[in-house]
Amino acid sequence: MIAFIVYAIQWTGIMLAAFYIYAKAIRYTATKSRNLIAVGWCLLWAVFYAAAPLVTQLPLTVPLACLASVIFTFFLTREKIETVVSAYLLSYGISFVLNYVAGFVIGGISMLLLSKTGTLDYNQPIYILLYFITAALQLLFAFLLFRIRRFRKGFPFIFKRFAVVAALVFAGAIMVSVTWIGMLDKSEGAYAGYFFVAGILVAGTGIYILVRRLMMTYQRRRAQQNAADYYEKRWREEQEKIKDLETLVKDQSAILHNFADRIEAMGNRALALGDAALGEDVQKLKKDFQDKMASRKGKQLLPPTNNKAIDTLFEHFAKQFADEQIDFSLMINGSIVYMVEHVIDQGELETLIVNHLKDAQIAVNAGDNPFRRIAVTLGLTEKEYAFTVYDSGIPFTVDTLLRLGTGRVTTHADTGGSGIGFETTFEIIRGCNASLIITEQKPSKMDYTKSVSIRFDGKNQYIIETYRPDEFPADEKYRIVGH
C-alpha cells in the first residue's frame, strides 16, 4: 500500500509539473474550471500509474500517459496540434528531468539521514513524506524555471516550424535516459527494455520528420530559385523591350512635334505675308492633324491590371486626356491583385491614382509645352512595388517642394487647387511606411519635366532628385539627390 501511495505521489508531481511547464511555455492562461480538469486528469493518471504494476503487466504506462495527455491537452487548450505536440513533449521531458533532480537531492539527504546502507524500502511510511517533498521540490523547480529572465515569456521557439522535431528527439532521449536509471532499480528492470524501445521510436520519429522536412525545404528552395531565375530573366527581357518601346515612342513624339511646329510656323508665315487663304488652309491642316492624333490616343488599349475598379479609373483618365489632346501611356509590372492584398489598401491606391493623375493633368494644361504627355508605371520595380506619374507640365517651385508634408500645399491655387492631394499622400505613405520620391528634369519641349513616385520600400522617406540641388537648404525632413 505504501508503494502504491509513493508511486501515485511521484506521478502526480510529474504530471502537474508537465502541465504547468506546458502552460508557461506557450503563455496559455487557463480558467479555474480548466485548471481543475487538468488537476483531475493528473490525479487519474497518477492512480493508474501506481496501480498498473499491481493489477497488470503494462510496461508502456509512461509513453501511453504522454500520448493520452497530448490528446487531452489539445482538446483542453484548443491550440494548434503541432504546438500542443511540441510544447507538451518538451514539458513532459523537462518534468522528468526536474523529477530526477529533485529525487537526487531528497534521496541523497534521506540516505544520509535514514539508512547507513543506502538501501531504500518503500514499505517504510517515512518514504511517503520523502516522495511528497520530492514532488513539491519538483514543482518548485518548475516555478523557478520561469523566474529566469530568459524564460519569463515562455518558450517562443515552440511556435517555430521545427519545434516538434526538437521536442520528439528530446522526449525520446529522456525516455532512454530514464531506462538506464530504471535498470539500476530491480523493481523496474523488467520494463526497462520496453521503455528503451519506446524512447528510441520517439526520438527516431523526430529524426525522420527532421530529415523529411529538410529534404522538402531543400527541394522547395531549389524550385523557388529556379522560378526566381526564370522570372528574373523574363523580367529583364521585358525591361529591354520596354526601353526599346520608350525610345521609339520618344523618337516618334519628337518627329510629330517637329511637324506640328513646322505647321505652326507655316501658319504664322502665311499670316505675316497676308495670304489669308493659305493661312486658313494651314490652320485647317493643323486642326486635322490634332484631331487625328487625339482620335488615335482615344483608341489606345490600356494594359489591364486585373482589378476592375483600378482599370475603370485609368480608362476614365485616358478619355479625359484624349479629349484634352494629352498623350497618355500606362505600364503595369507584376501583380496588382497581390499589391492591393498585401502592399496597400485598394481604397488608398485609388486615392493616390486620382490625386496625382489630376495634379499631372492640371500641370500639363497650365503649361505651354507642345510635348503634352502623362505616363504612369504601376506595380513591381526591381525590388519593391511603386506607383509613379510622369508629366510634361509646369515644374514644382522650390518653395512648394520644401513645404510638402507640412500641411496643404498646392501649385495651382488659381485653378481651384486645395493642397489636399499631397496632404493625403503623406498620410497614406506614413501609414504604409512608404517613400515619396519627386524627380525633376531640366525644362524641355521633348521630355517629361518631373515625376512623382510612391515607393513601398518600408523606409518612409521624402526624397527630392533634382538638377538644381544647390537651391535646397539642408533639412532633416527630406533628402536631396543631385543629378
Secondary structure, 3 states (H helix, E strand, C coil): CHHHHHHHHHHHHHHHHHHHHHHHHCCCCCCHHHHHHHHHHHHHHHHHHHHHHHHCCCCCHHHHHHHHHHHHHHHHHCCCHHHHHHHHHHHHHHHHHHHHHHHHHHHHHHHHHHCCCCCCCCCCCHHHHHHHHHHHHHHHHHHHHCCCHHHCCCCHHHHCCCHHHHHHHHHHHHHHHHHHHHHCCCCCHHHHHHHHHHHHHHHHHHHHHHHHHHHHHHHHHHHHHHHHHHHHHHHHHHHHHHHHHHHHHHHHHHHHHHHHHHHHHHHHHHHHHCCHHHHHHHHHHHHHHHHHHHHHHHCCCCCCCCCHHHHHHHHHHHHHHHHCCCEEEEEEECCHHHHHHHCCCHHHHHHHHHHHHHHHHHHHHHCCCCCCEEEEEEEECCCCEEEEEEECCCCCCHHHHHHCCCCCCCCCHHHCCCCHHHHHHHHHHHHHCCEEEEEECCCCCCCCCEEEEEEECCCCCEEEEECCHHHCCCCCCCEEEEC
